[in-house]
Amino acid sequence: MTTANRLRGLRALIEDAVDQGASAVERVHRATASRPFDVLDHVAPIAPAARGVRLVHDVTVAGVYEAIRQINHLVGATLEMAIEVVERASEDDDPGAPARPEPASDEANPMVGEAAQPPTAS
Amino acid sequence: MGRKLEASLAILNGAIGDYLVRTGNGLATTMALVARSGDDVPLAFERAALTRALPEASPHVAIFVHGLMSTETIWTMSDGTDYGTLLARDLGVTPLYVRYNSGLAIADNGANLSRALDAFVAAYPVPIESLVTVGHSMGGLVIRSACHVARLERRAWLPLVKKAIYVGTPHLGAPLERVGRTVSRLLRTIDDPYARLVGEIADLRSDGLKDLGDADLRHEDRAANAARGSDRLRDPNHPVPLLPEIQHYLVAGTLARSAWLATLFGDSLVPVRSATAGLVDPASGALPPSHVKVLDGMSHIMLARDAEVYAAIRNWCR
C-alpha cells in the first residue's frame, strides 16, 4: 500500500462521505419539509398556492444539493490530479525506484491484492 | 508509516473495512503476516525470503491474530515485549503476527487466513512440528473460521495446529453489538426522518462488527440470521464446534467485583460466559478447568498485554 494509494483512498473516502452525507441530509430535508406542505395541501383555499411554493422549494432543494455533489466531485477530481502530479514528480526524482513499490509480489504472497477483491458475501 | 497512522487505519478498517474493499479504496488493509510487531514489510511466502526474514526459524511456531479495529501492536506491553517475543525467549518458539482488515466478514478473514497459512507453511524454512494460534477478541473467531475452512478444504496447515488459545474471544457473541443491532433496527422503523437517518448511520458499521453479535464464523450463519431477521439478545447456539483434534485454551477477564456484574459485562466488552464459550460449567465437561483462566480486574484490551495472561499462555505452550 503506497502513500499515493493511501492518499487516493482518503480522497475517495472524503468524496464518498460528502456525496452520501449530502444525499442523506437531502432526504431528511425533503421529508421534514413535506409535512407542512402535506397539511397545506388539505386547506382548500391556499392549496393551489402552496403547491406552487412546494414546487419551487423542491426544485431549489434539488439544485442546491446537486450543486454540492458536483462541486464535491470537482474537488475530488482536482485532488486526484494533484496526487498524480506529486507521484510523477517523485518518480522523476528517483528514476531507479519502482513506480508502485510493494513489499511482496502477488505470487509470493497470496494475500497481496486481496483487499481489492470484494468479499464473497456480505 | 507511523504507528498512529496504522492505528487510525485499523480503526477505519474495523468500522467500514468491507466498504473500503467493495469500493477498491487504497485505505483497505490487506491480510499479511509480519515477523515483528510494527514491521512495515510483510513476509513473502517464498522459502528464500522467509529464510532471510526468519534466520532462527524454529519448528515450533506461534501465530498471533489481533481483534477488531486493532493491529498486531495490540500485543505490545509497556516494556516493548509482547507474548510472541516472550515465547521466543522462554520456549524458543517463532512468533508471527497476522495483520488484517477486521471490517471484513469473519468468514472472509478466516478463508484468507487459511490460504495465507497454507502458503506460509509450504514456504517455511524448516519442517513445522507444531503451530499454536493465539487470538485476541475477534482474532479468536477468525482463527476458528480459518480452522473450519481448512478442515473442509483439507489444508496442510491444520494438522500442525496442536493448541489454540483464545484471549477475550466472544465465542457466544458480543451483547453490545446485539443491542446496537436491535436499536438501529428500531430506529429505522420509526416514522421520523431524523430517527431513520440515525438508524441508517448506525447501520453503516462493517460486516466484521456485525458478525461479532452472534459470532458468525460462516457466511451461511450470517445469511441465516439475516433471513430470520434476528433481533434476539440472548447468546446464540453456535453451529460450529471447537475442533476436537486441537487443544483449546480460554482466557476471560472481568472488571466488576460483583459476581453478577462480572458475569454480565465481563471484561467490559465480552461477558465471561461468551469468552469461555459457555464451557466453564463442570457439568458440560467440554474443557478441563486447567484450560480456562478467568482473571479479575482485567479489561478487554489489557488481556492482550498482561504478564499474568502471558504466564498462562507460556504454561499452556510448554
HADDOCK unambig.tbl for C-alpha pairs under 7 A between the chains (distance, minus, plus):
assign (segid A and resid 1 and name CA) (segid B and resid 26 and name CA) 6.90 0.50 0.50
assign (segid A and resid 5 and name CA) (segid B and resid 26 and name CA) 5.02 0.50 0.50
assign (segid A and resid 6 and name CA) (segid B and resid 26 and name CA) 5.00 0.50 0.50
assign (segid A and resid 6 and name CA) (segid B and resid 27 and name CA) 5.20 0.50 0.50
assign (segid A and resid 8 and name CA) (segid B and resid 26 and name CA) 6.53 0.50 0.50
assign (segid A and resid 9 and name CA) (segid B and resid 25 and name CA) 4.80 0.50 0.50
assign (segid A and resid 9 and name CA) (segid B and resid 26 and name CA) 4.41 0.50 0.50
assign (segid A and resid 9 and name CA) (segid B and resid 27 and name CA) 5.13 0.50 0.50
assign (segid A and resid 10 and name CA) (segid B and resid 27 and name CA) 6.85 0.50 0.50
assign (segid A and resid 28 and name CA) (segid B and resid 193 and name CA) 5.21 0.50 0.50
assign (segid A and resid 28 and name CA) (segid B and resid 194 and name CA) 6.50 0.50 0.50
assign (segid A and resid 31 and name CA) (segid B and resid 193 and name CA) 6.24 0.50 0.50
assign (segid A and resid 32 and name CA) (segid B and resid 193 and name CA) 6.93 0.50 0.50
assign (segid A and resid 103 and name CA) (segid B and resid 41 and name CA) 5.60 0.50 0.50
assign (segid A and resid 103 and name CA) (segid B and resid 42 and name CA) 6.64 0.50 0.50
assign (segid A and resid 104 and name CA) (segid B and resid 44 and name CA) 5.42 0.50 0.50
assign (segid A and resid 108 and name CA) (segid B and resid 44 and name CA) 5.18 0.50 0.50
assign (segid A and resid 108 and name CA) (segid B and resid 45 and name CA) 4.92 0.50 0.50
assign (segid A and resid 108 and name CA) (segid B and resid 46 and name CA) 5.65 0.50 0.50
assign (segid A and resid 109 and name CA) (segid B and resid 44 and name CA) 5.25 0.50 0.50
assign (segid A and resid 109 and name CA) (segid B and resid 45 and name CA) 5.33 0.50 0.50
assign (segid A and resid 110 and name CA) (segid B and resid 116 and name CA) 6.54 0.50 0.50
assign (segid A and resid 111 and name CA) (segid B and resid 30 and name CA) 6.67 0.50 0.50
assign (segid A and resid 111 and name CA) (segid B and resid 31 and name CA) 5.71 0.50 0.50
assign (segid A and resid 111 and name CA) (segid B and resid 32 and name CA) 6.45 0.50 0.50
assign (segid A and resid 111 and name CA) (segid B and resid 116 and name CA) 6.49 0.50 0.50
assign (segid A and resid 112 and name CA) (segid B and resid 30 and name CA) 6.38 0.50 0.50
assign (segid A and resid 113 and name CA) (segid B and resid 30 and name CA) 6.94 0.50 0.50
assign (segid A and resid 114 and name CA) (segid B and resid 30 and name CA) 6.08 0.50 0.50
assign (segid A and resid 115 and name CA) (segid B and resid 21 and name CA) 5.47 0.50 0.50
assign (segid A and resid 115 and name CA) (segid B and resid 28 and name CA) 6.06 0.50 0.50
assign (segid A and resid 115 and name CA) (segid B and resid 29 and name CA) 6.43 0.50 0.50
assign (segid A and resid 115 and name CA) (segid B and resid 30 and name CA) 5.00 0.50 0.50
assign (segid A and resid 116 and name CA) (segid B and resid 21 and name CA) 5.63 0.50 0.50
assign (segid A and resid 116 and name CA) (segid B and resid 24 and name CA) 5.09 0.50 0.50
assign (segid A and resid 117 and name CA) (segid B and resid 21 and name CA) 6.45 0.50 0.50
assign (segid A and resid 118 and name CA) (segid B and resid 21 and name CA) 5.68 0.50 0.50
assign (segid A and resid 118 and name CA) (segid B and resid 22 and name CA) 4.91 0.50 0.50
assign (segid A and resid 119 and name CA) (segid B and resid 108 and name CA) 6.35 0.50 0.50
assign (segid A and resid 121 and name CA) (segid B and resid 219 and name CA) 6.76 0.50 0.50
assign (segid A and resid 122 and name CA) (segid B and resid 105 and name CA) 6.97 0.50 0.50
assign (segid A and resid 122 and name CA) (segid B and resid 207 and name CA) 6.63 0.50 0.50
